[in-house]
């Protein structure tokens, strides 16, 4: 699989394969030495797993973006990877053009998720996934959400967002990239970046992946992404 990915990107204009690693610790070591723009990271590897390796790479190489590319699309793998700092998460059945596009997106500080992953995250991130969260729901709240009874609207204490910031958050939740958000809102690309930056500040997170998760957790947005709706304005 690694050989196939390396050959894919060697043949792709605008990309250069600068290194490969067979397990997490080696990946961290090579990132420190090579300072790549993007790392394609598997989650399950011998020794240090991909989640721990992602966390170390993001912390020690802040200019490097991590794109998780793995067999597992369940939340027990997705959410920890995103929490660790991955800028995107694809499953290995993604088409070649989707993988290349995702690498380009995360390189430009965009969010890249497989539609199935986005749908799973949107529908379940507020449930009983055993990962840290901004504000954990009670068991009663989780059951209500899982039953479709969760009332819409922000939770008590949720950050106050300006209308344009909320519109940007809703667009992120629909899977739109910055260019698509700019077109949808009839603003410049730079304005969208400014809105995302303010969202990061208000939600106390570091990137748009965490903006999405925090926005769902606070009840500020309730995305409904599936294979038919993903990316639809």
Buried (B, 14 or more C-beta within 10 A) or exposed (E): EEEEBBEBBEEBEEBEBEBEBEBBBBBBBBBEEEEBBBBBBBBEBEEBBBBBBBBBBBEEBEEBBBBBBBEBBEBEBBBBBBBBBBBBBBBBEBEEEBBBBBBBBBBEEBBBBBBBBBBBBBBBBBEEBEBEBBEEBEEEBBBBBBEEEBEEEBBEEBBEBEEBBBBBBBBBBBBBBBEBBBEBBEBEEEBBBBBBEBBBEBBEBEBBBBBBBBBBBBBBBBBEBBEEBBEEE
